[in-house]
Structure formats: structure tokens, C-alpha cells
């Protein structure tokens, strides 16, 4: 029997409290801590206890399960809650490096600052969240991180603190894929006096 995540009840909703490192939810990069659990295999979980839901989540290895979570999208001026079905295949957790399971973790991206103040993805680190999900590509330009317009930060601003977070947590990025529209010339990060 394999479990994909842990849940708790708060104000009548079931929240994901733990994503098991090396488990199917972790490798999907689609389920995060603090997501609201909406349904399991299409059956709503509203009104159920965590134990009742756990009995439906745990199952034999190799059997697919569809978990619908409500995720909060941070838009420029507001938030939007979206119900997102995620299909997983139950499997035992595989060991993961401790550095990916504890303390603040990043996305596995190297960034370069552009003349316009935005940041371009220079490299995706193998095995990092950005590389695993395939949602970011080299050359993509980050314009906002969790509603912060990165162009408004000072020229020597370090955005690494904005992309760090607890393991299996969410981050909201606004990305421009049309690099030529934003004048993608790297700036000199270490100007000489």
C-alpha cells in the first residue's frame, strides 16, 4: 500500500500538510503543501476526516489515482483559486537527498539580470524542480516572483531569496517567453567603478 501525501482539516477544508519526499506527489511537482484537497478519484472529500480520505489515497502499488487540489494562483493584482486534477501512479517513495527535503530550497535555475531589470533563465539544473516540471526553459524571462515586479528591485538586488521556499511549497512566476520583446541584453552585474 502506498500513500501520496498527508492531510489535515482546517476551517472545514482538507489541506495537504505533507508531500512525501520521493513519492508520486513529489515527483509530479503539481501537489504542494497548503493546497486544498478537493476530490480523490472524482469523489469530493468535503466533510470527510483525514483518516477517511487517507483510506482512499492509500492503495496498491502501480494503481493510478486522481487527486484534485485547489491551488491559489497569485495574479498581478489578485488571487485566483483553481481546481486542478492530478493523476499519479501509486509507488513507493524513493530516497531523495536530504538537501531537497529540508530547509529552504530553490527551483534549480541560474538567472542573469537583463538591462531592463528582468531576469533571464540562463541554465536549468539537472534534477531541479524547474527542469523536472518542464515549465521553464532556458531563455525565459522572469518578470514577477510572487507578485514582486523584479524590474523594480535595485540593480544589485539578489532575487534568490524570492525563489527559495520550503520543500514542496508553491511559488508564482510570471514568465515572458518572447525574449526579443523585452530587450534581453544581460546587464553588467559587477560594474567597474
C-alpha positions as a Python dict, from the first residue, in 0.01 Angstrom:
ca = {
    (1, 'X'): (0, 0, 0),
    (2, 'X'): (133, 341, -97),
    (3, 'X'): (34, 688, 31),
    (4, 'X'): (99, 1004, -171),
    (5, 'X'): (58, 1289, 84),
    (6, 'X'): (-65, 1385, 434),
    (7, 'X'): (-374, 1596, 510),
    (8, 'X'): (-536, 1788, 796),
    (9, 'X'): (-866, 1971, 846),
    (10, 'X'): (-879, 2350, 889),
    (11, 'X'): (-1197, 2556, 867),
    (12, 'X'): (-1382, 2266, 707),
    (13, 'X'): (-1132, 2208, 426),
    (14, 'X'): (-872, 1934, 400),
    (15, 'X'): (-524, 2077, 344),
    (16, 'X'): (-216, 1897, 220),
    (17, 'X'): (23, 1904, 516),
    (18, 'X'): (298, 1687, 378),
    (19, 'X'): (424, 1581, 41),
    (20, 'X'): (622, 1261, 89),
    (21, 'X'): (976, 1315, -43),
    (22, 'X'): (1044, 1080, -333),
    (23, 'X'): (676, 986, -362),
    (24, 'X'): (445, 1027, -660),
    (25, 'X'): (310, 1367, -547),
    (26, 'X'): (664, 1500, -503),
    (27, 'X'): (773, 1385, -848),
    (28, 'X'): (462, 1530, -1010),
    (29, 'X'): (559, 1880, -889),
    (30, 'X'): (184, 1950, -907),
    (31, 'X'): (76, 1899, -543),
    (32, 'X'): (214, 2129, -274),
    (33, 'X'): (186, 2185, 98),
    (34, 'X'): (-118, 2404, 179),
    (35, 'X'): (-311, 2301, -132),
    (36, 'X'): (-675, 2222, -53),
    (37, 'X'): (-770, 1862, -124),
    (38, 'X'): (-1096, 1873, -322),
    (39, 'X'): (-1153, 1518, -450),
    (40, 'X'): (-1000, 1172, -478),
    (41, 'X'): (-1080, 984, -798),
    (42, 'X'): (-1354, 1236, -873),
    (43, 'X'): (-1533, 1193, -539),
    (44, 'X'): (-1543, 1513, -327),
    (45, 'X'): (-1375, 1493, 14),
    (46, 'X'): (-1571, 1780, 177),
    (47, 'X'): (-1697, 1665, 518),
    (48, 'X'): (-1461, 1367, 542),
    (49, 'X'): (-1196, 1321, 808),
    (50, 'X'): (-827, 1290, 720),
    (51, 'X'): (-844, 920, 814),
    (52, 'X'): (-1136, 861, 576),
    (53, 'X'): (-953, 1036, 294),
    (54, 'X'): (-626, 855, 373),
    (55, 'X'): (-803, 522, 323),
    (56, 'X'): (-892, 632, -29),
    (57, 'X'): (-549, 774, -108),
    (58, 'X'): (-352, 472, 12),
    (59, 'X'): (-365, 187, -234),
    (60, 'X'): (-178, -85, -416),
    (61, 'X'): (143, -1, -599),
    (62, 'X'): (104, 72, -969),
    (63, 'X'): (-262, 173, -947),
    (64, 'X'): (-339, 526, -1073),
    (65, 'X'): (-517, 780, -856),
    (66, 'X'): (-656, 1120, -949),
    (67, 'X'): (-625, 1380, -675),
    (68, 'X'): (-792, 1717, -732),
    (69, 'X'): (-635, 2002, -541),
    (70, 'X'): (-733, 2367, -520),
    (71, 'X'): (-430, 2581, -584),
    (72, 'X'): (-402, 2953, -526),
    (73, 'X'): (-265, 3141, -823),
    (74, 'X'): (-112, 3478, -744),
    (75, 'X'): (-207, 3712, -1025),
    (76, 'X'): (-72, 4064, -1067),
    (77, 'X'): (-348, 4233, -867),
    (78, 'X'): (-550, 3947, -720),
    (79, 'X'): (-558, 3578, -639),
    (80, 'X'): (-742, 3305, -822),
    (81, 'X'): (-827, 2963, -678),
    (82, 'X'): (-816, 2688, -940),
    (83, 'X'): (-920, 2324, -901),
    (84, 'X'): (-652, 2110, -1062),
    (85, 'X'): (-683, 1732, -1117),
    (86, 'X'): (-350, 1550, -1089),
    (87, 'X'): (-317, 1186, -1191),
    (88, 'X'): (-49, 992, -1005),
    (89, 'X'): (66, 631, -1012),
    (90, 'X'): (97, 488, -663),
    (91, 'X'): (453, 379, -598),
    (92, 'X'): (685, 355, -301),
    (93, 'X'): (887, 664, -222),
    (94, 'X'): (1242, 660, -347),
    (95, 'X'): (1521, 807, -134),
    (96, 'X'): (1588, 1175, -201),
    (97, 'X'): (1892, 1380, -100),
    (98, 'X'): (1834, 1544, 238),
    (99, 'X'): (1916, 1887, 92),
    (100, 'X'): (1598, 1864, -118),
    (101, 'X'): (1375, 1767, 174),
    (102, 'X'): (1469, 2012, 449),
    (103, 'X'): (1521, 2384, 486),
    (104, 'X'): (1474, 2636, 208),
    (105, 'X'): (1509, 2502, -144),
    (106, 'X'): (1514, 2675, -480),
    (107, 'X'): (1390, 2594, -827),
    (108, 'X'): (1717, 2477, -974),
    (109, 'X'): (1768, 2775, -1206),
    (110, 'X'): (2056, 3009, -1278),
    (111, 'X'): (1950, 3362, -1365),
    (112, 'X'): (2118, 3658, -1531),
    (113, 'X'): (1992, 4013, -1490),
    (114, 'X'): (1897, 4198, -1808),
    (115, 'X'): (1938, 4570, -1878),
    (116, 'X'): (1565, 4623, -1829),
    (117, 'X'): (1582, 4480, -1474),
    (118, 'X'): (1419, 4146, -1551),
    (119, 'X'): (1595, 3811, -1512),
    (120, 'X'): (1660, 3556, -1781),
    (121, 'X'): (1690, 3182, -1714),
    (122, 'X'): (2047, 3101, -1811),
    (123, 'X'): (2052, 2735, -1700),
    (124, 'X'): (1822, 2468, -1559),
    (125, 'X'): (1996, 2247, -1307),
    (126, 'X'): (1953, 1876, -1372),
    (127, 'X'): (1704, 1728, -1125),
    (128, 'X'): (1579, 2070, -1008),
    (129, 'X'): (1210, 2148, -986),
    (130, 'X'): (1218, 2372, -1295),
    (131, 'X'): (1384, 2101, -1504),
    (132, 'X'): (1154, 1824, -1375),
    (133, 'X'): (832, 2012, -1446),
    (134, 'X'): (939, 2144, -1785),
    (135, 'X'): (752, 2468, -1717),
    (136, 'X'): (1060, 2690, -1750),
    (137, 'X'): (1305, 2691, -2039),
    (138, 'X'): (1646, 2842, -2089),
    (139, 'X'): (1597, 3192, -2225),
    (140, 'X'): (1264, 3250, -2046),
    (141, 'X'): (1242, 3588, -1874),
    (142, 'X'): (1107, 3624, -1521),
    (143, 'X'): (915, 3948, -1474),
    (144, 'X'): (741, 3877, -1141),
    (145, 'X'): (810, 3648, -849),
    (146, 'X'): (516, 3613, -606),
    (147, 'X'): (370, 3946, -727),
    (148, 'X'): (702, 4129, -697),
    (149, 'X'): (794, 4306, -1019),
    (150, 'X'): (1163, 4218, -1032),
    (151, 'X'): (1242, 4521, -1253),
    (152, 'X'): (1155, 4747, -957),
    (153, 'X'): (1426, 4591, -741),
    (154, 'X'): (1758, 4765, -718),
    (155, 'X'): (2032, 4690, -971),
    (156, 'X'): (2223, 4482, -719),
    (157, 'X'): (1917, 4300, -584),
    (158, 'X'): (1956, 3932, -511),
    (159, 'X'): (1637, 3751, -614),
    (160, 'X'): (1749, 3417, -472),
    (161, 'X'): (1557, 3490, -152),
    (162, 'X'): (1239, 3534, -355),
    (163, 'X'): (1266, 3191, -519),
    (164, 'X'): (1362, 2999, -205),
    (165, 'X'): (1090, 2824, -9),
    (166, 'X'): (1002, 2522, 198),
    (167, 'X'): (1028, 2190, 15),
    (168, 'X'): (713, 2112, -186),
    (169, 'X'): (570, 2463, -149),
    (170, 'X'): (437, 2685, -429),
    (171, 'X'): (588, 2986, -599),
    (172, 'X'): (420, 3211, -853),
    (173, 'X'): (628, 3323, -1150),
    (174, 'X'): (529, 3550, -1435),
    (175, 'X'): (732, 3444, -1736),
    (176, 'X'): (776, 3601, -2076),
    (177, 'X'): (886, 3358, -2345),
    (178, 'X'): (932, 3619, -2620),
    (179, 'X'): (1276, 3734, -2514),
    (180, 'X'): (1319, 3976, -2805),
    (181, 'X'): (1024, 4189, -2687),
    (182, 'X'): (1191, 4277, -2357),
    (183, 'X'): (1538, 4381, -2479),
    (184, 'X'): (1719, 4074, -2342),
    (185, 'X'): (2070, 4214, -2315),
    (186, 'X'): (2243, 4095, -1999),
    (187, 'X'): (2347, 4376, -1772),
    (188, 'X'): (2688, 4403, -1618),
    (189, 'X'): (2624, 4267, -1268),
    (190, 'X'): (2966, 4376, -1144),
    (191, 'X'): (3029, 4719, -1299),
    (192, 'X'): (3376, 4863, -1259),
    (193, 'X'): (3399, 5198, -1080),
}
